Amino acid sequence: MRTLPLVALAAVSLLSPRLASAPAEMETPALREVFARDFLVGAAVPAAVPAGRDPRVAALVARQFSALTPENELKWDHVQPRPGEFDFRAADALVAFGEKHGMAVIGHTLVWHSQTPAWVFAGADGKPASAEELRGRMRAHIDAVAGRYRGRILGWDVVNEAVADGGPDELRDSPWRRILGDDFIELAFRLAREADPKAELYYNDYNLEQPAKRKRALALLRRLKERGAPIDGVGLQGHYNLKWPPAAEVDATIREFSALGLKVMITELDVDVLPSRGPAGVADVARRESGAPELDPYREGLPDEVQQRLAARYAELFGVFLRHRESLGRVTFWGPHDGASWLNQWPVPGRRNHPLLFDRDLNPKPAFHAVVAAGAKAAAP
């Protein structure tokens, strides 16, 4: 039987009007403490945080979260924008910030079709790179990046978003696949294991709660394990909205990947509250939609009715996560507060979204208190 943390004991009164509007000061429970016996609770953190440009955000991140994912600073276009020219300054600062504050650091991401410079896939005379050239570039990049942080990063999103969203093929038609074939995924995992033998290695993707895509991803990961590829876990990105996916599909997704013997993480959690013309769950960064006033209805703030729906949705999701705490290693929010969310710019640029637990003034929202209350309920004798 687990002992109820002191911060969780306070959760019974967290929905009071006073606390619902209180700033994120010391009186506010810390997520890293509430869920300390369940799973890591993380945030994607931008370079501005360790740079000290907003000390209040830095303090919020350090107090609330037990894991940190550099949002962009370990992606290929940031650390190696030109061949052989590495810039680790922003990534170094984020890793050091995480270490200073006792946070597990997650590396994101080594091999992805997006945010990878065009030169990586280019050969001579305007032709694509050869398989030999691309394998060499993959090896050199993984050796340099994962090797630099050997022993300092808990785990890497080794391959990101390689499964197709639809159509007859299991895998996305990416430059990696066109040049190297389907085996590029296994190669990336083996190179990552060589670069950092003790780091956990993950496959990361969105929309795995959709049964057809989940089936493709399960087949891929089962095959990788059968071939002895060093894969330790799977990241479910968790780009959800107020209705999708049903809680039952989240539950099934965690169960089915866990049954493969893989650790499961929720890696990029947010709950989109804005209307969209596109399909739910397809979090492809290349997706764009044109704007319209009716797609941006909450510029003056989130109405109370929607706040309560968001709180209920987060309570529902964390109820599922807590049921699987034995196999769920981490829940990471994609951003520390609403103002830092990528959903303000995607898929419609310039909107005002409200998908996280802290608002733009860093105040805990009703959704925060609902999450803490879920943790307290799960911890009760």
WOZITA-V50128 format. One record per residue. N is the residue number from 0. SS is DSSP state (H for helix, E for strand, C for the rest). Layout:
[[N;SS] [N;SS]]
This chain:
[[0;C] [1;C] [2;C] [3;C] [4;C] [5;H] [6;H] [7;H] [8;H] [9;H] [10;H] [11;H] [12;H] [13;C] [14;C] [15;C] [16;H] [17;H] [18;H] [19;H] [20;C] [21;C] [22;E] [23;C] [24;C] [25;C] [26;C] [27;C] [28;C] [29;C] [30;H] [31;H] [32;H] [33;H] [34;C] [35;C] [36;C] [37;C] [38;C] [39;E] [40;E] [41;E] [42;E] [43;E] [44;E] [45;C] [46;C] [47;C] [48;C] [49;C] [50;C] [51;C] [52;C] [53;C] [54;H] [55;H] [56;H] [57;H] [58;H] [59;H] [60;H] [61;H] [62;H] [63;H] [64;C] [65;C] [66;E] [67;E] [68;E] [69;E] [70;C] [71;C] [72;C] [73;C] [74;C] [75;H] [76;H] [77;H] [78;H] [79;C] [80;C] [81;E] [82;C] [83;C] [84;E] [85;C] [86;C] [87;C] [88;H] [89;H] [90;H] [91;H] [92;H] [93;H] [94;H] [95;H] [96;H] [97;H] [98;H] [99;H] [100;C] [101;C] [102;C] [103;E] [104;E] [105;E] [106;E] [107;E] [108;E] [109;E] [110;E] [111;E] [112;C] [113;C] [114;C] [115;C] [116;C] [117;H] [118;H] [119;H] [120;H] [121;E] [122;C] [123;H] [124;H] [125;H] [126;C] [127;E] [128;C] [129;C] [130;H] [131;H] [132;H] [133;H] [134;H] [135;H] [136;H] [137;H] [138;H] [139;H] [140;H] [141;H] [142;H] [143;H] [144;H] [145;H] [146;H] [147;H] [148;C] [149;C] [150;C] [151;C] [152;C] [153;C] [154;E] [155;E] [156;E] [157;E] [158;E] [159;E] [160;C] [161;C] [162;E] [163;C] [164;C] [165;C] [166;C] [167;C] [168;C] [169;C] [170;E] [171;C] [172;C] [173;C] [174;H] [175;H] [176;H] [177;H] [178;H] [179;H] [180;C] [181;C] [182;C] [183;H] [184;H] [185;H] [186;H] [187;H] [188;H] [189;H] [190;H] [191;H] [192;H] [193;H] [194;H] [195;C] [196;C] [197;C] [198;C] [199;E] [200;E] [201;E] [202;E] [203;E] [204;E] [205;C] [206;C] [207;C] [208;C] [209;C] [210;H] [211;H] [212;H] [213;H] [214;H] [215;H] [216;H] [217;H] [218;H] [219;H] [220;H] [221;H] [222;H] [223;H] [224;H] [225;H] [226;C] [227;C] [228;C] [229;C] [230;C] [231;C] [232;E] [233;E] [234;E] [235;E] [236;C] [237;C] [238;E] [239;E] [240;E] [241;C] [242;C] [243;C] [244;C] [245;C] [246;H] [247;H] [248;H] [249;H] [250;H] [251;H] [252;H] [253;H] [254;H] [255;H] [256;H] [257;H] [258;C] [259;C] [260;C] [261;C] [262;E] [263;E] [264;E] [265;E] [266;E] [267;E] [268;E] [269;E] [270;E] [271;E] [272;C] [273;C] [274;C] [275;C] [276;C] [277;C] [278;C] [279;C] [280;C] [281;C] [282;C] [283;C] [284;C] [285;C] [286;C] [287;C] [288;C] [289;C] [290;C] [291;C] [292;H] [293;H] [294;H] [295;C] [296;C] [297;C] [298;C] [299;C] [300;C] [301;C] [302;C] [303;H] [304;H] [305;H] [306;H] [307;H] [308;H] [309;H] [310;H] [311;H] [312;H] [313;H] [314;H] [315;H] [316;H] [317;H] [318;H] [319;H] [320;H] [321;H] [322;H] [323;C] [324;C] [325;C] [326;C] [327;E] [328;E] [329;E] [330;E] [331;E] [332;E] [333;C] [334;C] [335;C] [336;C] [337;H] [338;H] [339;H] [340;C] [341;H] [342;H] [343;H] [344;C] [345;C] [346;C] [347;C] [348;C] [349;C] [350;C] [351;C] [352;C] [353;C] [354;C] [355;C] [356;C] [357;E] [358;C] [359;C] [360;C] [361;C] [362;E] [363;E] [364;C] [365;H] [366;H] [367;H] [368;H] [369;H] [370;H] [371;H] [372;H] [373;H] [374;H] [375;H] [376;H] [377;H] [378;H] [379;C] [380;C]]
